[in-house]
Amino acid sequence: MTHHDRGHYSKKHSSDRKIDPKITEAAKDRASNRKLPCATAFTIVDDLQVSPAEVGFIIDVLEFRLIKCQLGIFGYSPKKKIIKPADSVASSLEEAIKEELKNDRLSCAGAWEIAKRLGLRKMEVSSACETLKIKISTCQLGAF
């Protein structure tokens, strides 16, 4: 999406794609000022047993903004992202991150899986990535 398309999230998707009314209703019920926190989007995923990509699609169609990324990457006012580099990175965490890299990037889902497997907070993984100069990509909700 280009800078000029910002705010026109639905343009990322085919106009003939089907819209799930249950996800639409859940997103509308939980959004505030056309904004939906990442954690709330994942509550919808769990409650309705649907994919994060499908919830992200509905959020885009509704032209809602995702905020408060659980990895700290975007959606925080006024600074946009809140993640800071870690002071140090445990060798086990660094190894886990490097094993998950694809094209020198760690996927959002990979970061979540590492956090779960190692018993860490998601932001501890993204903070380690900041220190290691590794980009996180492929948001499960389609935000980046």
VOGU-350282 format. One record per residue (C-alpha): residue in one letter; residue number from 1; x, y, z. Coordinates in nm, 4 decimals, padded with zeros to 6 digits, always signed. Each point is the difference from the previous one (the first is absolute). Layout:
BEGIN
 resn resi       xx       yy       zz
    A  NUM        X        Y        Z
...
This chain:
BEGIN
 resn resi       xx       yy       zz
    M    1 +00.0000 +00.0000 +00.0000
    T    2 +00.1416 +00.3376 -00.0936
    H    3 +00.0026 +00.3141 +00.2080
    H    4 -00.2880 +00.1354 -00.2121
    D    5 -00.2137 -00.3078 +00.0709
    R    6 +00.0353 +00.0368 +00.3757
    G    7 -00.3430 -00.0254 +00.1558
    H    8 -00.1339 -00.1895 -00.3006
    Y    9 +00.0753 -00.3451 +00.1349
    S   10 -00.2752 -00.1752 -00.1944
    K   11 +00.1886 +00.0711 -00.3262
    K   12 +00.2417 -00.2785 +00.0956
    H   13 -00.2714 -00.2589 -00.0667
    S   14 -00.2063 -00.1246 -00.2922
    S   15 -00.3456 +00.1584 -00.0098
    D   16 -00.1627 -00.3387 -00.0587
    R   17 +00.1323 -00.1530 +00.3226
    K   18 -00.2757 -00.1157 +00.2365
    I   19 -00.0572 +00.1856 +00.3270
    D   20 -00.0800 -00.2037 +00.3118
    P   21 -00.2836 +00.1764 +00.1865
    K   22 +00.0958 -00.1561 +00.3369
    I   23 +00.3548 +00.1356 -00.0175
    T   24 -00.1324 +00.3347 -00.1227
    E   25 -00.2397 +00.0270 +00.2937
    A   26 +00.2663 -00.1051 +00.2507
    A   27 +00.2468 +00.2573 -00.1350
    K   28 -00.2590 +00.2791 +00.0015
    D   29 -00.1051 -00.0876 +00.3567
    R   30 +00.3568 +00.0090 +00.1282
    A   31 +00.1431 +00.2968 -00.1917
    S   32 +00.0234 +00.3481 +00.1435
    N   33 +00.0320 +00.3012 -00.2310
    R   34 +00.0622 -00.2383 -00.2940
    K   35 +00.3042 -00.1440 +00.1796
    L   36 +00.0477 -00.3565 +00.1188
    P   37 +00.2900 -00.1197 +00.2168
    C   38 +00.1929 -00.3020 -00.1229
    A   39 -00.0875 -00.1953 +00.3175
    T   40 -00.3694 +00.0668 -00.0588
    A   41 +00.0291 -00.1220 -00.3591
    F   42 +00.1506 -00.3221 +00.1334
    T   43 -00.2851 -00.0316 +00.2483
    I   44 -00.2309 -00.0025 -00.3024
    V   45 +00.2235 -00.2659 -00.1607
    D   46 -00.0329 -00.2187 +00.3103
    D   47 -00.3689 +00.0678 +00.0658
    L   48 -00.1095 -00.0734 -00.3579
    Q   49 +00.2671 -00.2618 -00.0797
    V   50 +00.1055 +00.1779 -00.3188
    S   51 +00.3393 +00.0871 -00.1429
    P   52 +00.1824 +00.3208 +00.0896
    A   53 +00.0165 +00.0785 -00.3735
    E   54 -00.3793 -00.0131 -00.0259
    V   55 -00.0409 +00.2374 +00.2954
    G   56 +00.2628 +00.2290 -00.1522
    F   57 -00.1907 -00.0009 -00.3291
    I   58 -00.3205 +00.1101 +00.1742
    I   59 +00.1871 +00.2711 +00.1901
    D   60 +00.1339 +00.1273 -00.3335
    V   61 -00.3427 -00.0101 -00.1681
    L   62 -00.1461 +00.1982 +00.2891
    E   63 +00.2881 +00.2496 -00.0388
    F   64 +00.0896 -00.0461 +00.3670
    R   65 +00.3560 +00.0591 +00.1212
    L   66 +00.1806 -00.2688 +00.1917
    I   67 +00.1703 +00.1402 +00.3072
    K   68 +00.2186 -00.1222 +00.2861
    C   69 +00.1878 -00.2749 -00.1807
    Q   70 +00.0825 -00.2696 +00.2536
    L   71 +00.3605 +00.0051 -00.1207
    G   72 +00.0169 +00.3767 +00.0608
    I   73 +00.0685 +00.0764 -00.3664
    F   74 -00.2845 +00.2415 -00.0788
    G   75 -00.3162 +00.1668 +00.1228
    Y   76 +00.1162 +00.1836 +00.3092
    S   77 -00.0535 +00.3721 +00.0380
    P   78 +00.1845 +00.2248 -00.0286
    K   79 +00.3154 -00.1964 -00.0935
    K   80 -00.1478 -00.2654 -00.2350
    K   81 +00.2142 -00.2869 +00.1328
    I   82 +00.0984 -00.0662 +00.3601
    I   83 +00.2497 -00.2807 -00.0351
    K   84 +00.3557 +00.0736 +00.1120
    P   85 +00.3143 -00.2074 -00.0514
    A   86 +00.0751 -00.2496 +00.2772
    D   87 +00.3062 +00.0630 +00.2141
    S   88 +00.1120 -00.3536 -00.0808
    V   89 -00.1386 -00.3047 -00.1777
    A   90 +00.0277 -00.3497 +00.1478
    S   91 +00.1746 -00.2405 -00.2338
    S   92 -00.3030 -00.2333 +00.0065
    L   93 -00.2269 +00.2832 -00.1171
    E   94 +00.2444 +00.1126 -00.2680
    E   95 +00.0291 -00.3584 -00.1275
    A   96 -00.3796 -00.0429 -00.0049
    I   97 -00.0427 +00.3238 -00.1946
    K   98 +00.2707 -00.0869 -00.2529
    E   99 -00.1513 -00.3462 -00.0560
    E  100 -00.3353 +00.1626 -00.0905
    L  101 +00.1369 +00.2566 -00.2475
    K  102 -00.1247 +00.0030 -00.3560
    N  103 +00.1716 +00.2474 -00.2338
    D  104 +00.1772 +00.1462 +00.3040
    R  105 -00.3340 +00.0900 +00.1647
    L  106 -00.2022 -00.1489 +00.2829
    S  107 -00.3719 -00.0380 -00.0618
    C  108 -00.2484 +00.1280 +00.2553
    A  109 -00.1270 -00.3564 +00.0464
    G  110 +00.3583 -00.1183 +00.0492
    A  111 +00.0575 +00.2627 +00.2690
    W  112 -00.3173 -00.1096 +00.1779
    E  113 +00.1005 -00.3675 -00.0214
    I  114 +00.3459 +00.0722 +00.1422
    A  115 -00.1510 +00.1972 +00.2875
    K  116 -00.2378 -00.2842 +00.0809
    R  117 +00.2663 -00.2711 -00.0279
    L  118 +00.2537 +00.1869 +00.2150
    G  119 -00.2542 +00.1360 +00.2502
    L  120 +00.0712 +00.3632 -00.0902
    R  121 -00.2172 +00.3018 -00.0609
    K  122 -00.0484 +00.0774 -00.3681
    M  123 +00.1708 +00.3359 +00.0415
    E  124 +00.3085 -00.1713 +00.1421
    V  125 +00.0386 -00.1759 -00.3346
    S  126 -00.0530 +00.3178 -00.2029
    S  127 +00.2384 +00.1869 +00.2315
    A  128 +00.2647 -00.2660 -00.0664
    C  129 -00.0636 +00.0437 -00.3730
    E  130 +00.0604 +00.3745 +00.0374
    T  131 +00.3342 -00.0739 +00.1650
    L  132 +00.0933 -00.2543 -00.2663
    K  133 -00.1102 +00.2378 -00.2797
    I  134 -00.2544 -00.2531 -00.1260
    K  135 -00.3229 +00.1244 -00.1567
    I  136 -00.3312 -00.1583 +00.0891
    S  137 -00.2295 -00.0476 -00.2968
    T  138 -00.3222 -00.1586 -00.1178
    C  139 -00.2507 +00.1155 +00.2618
    Q  140 -00.2522 -00.2759 +00.0642
    L  141 -00.2787 +00.2576 -00.0406
    G  142 +00.1496 +00.1432 -00.3182
    A  143 +00.0971 +00.3398 +00.1414
    F  144 +00.3566 -00.0293 -00.1374
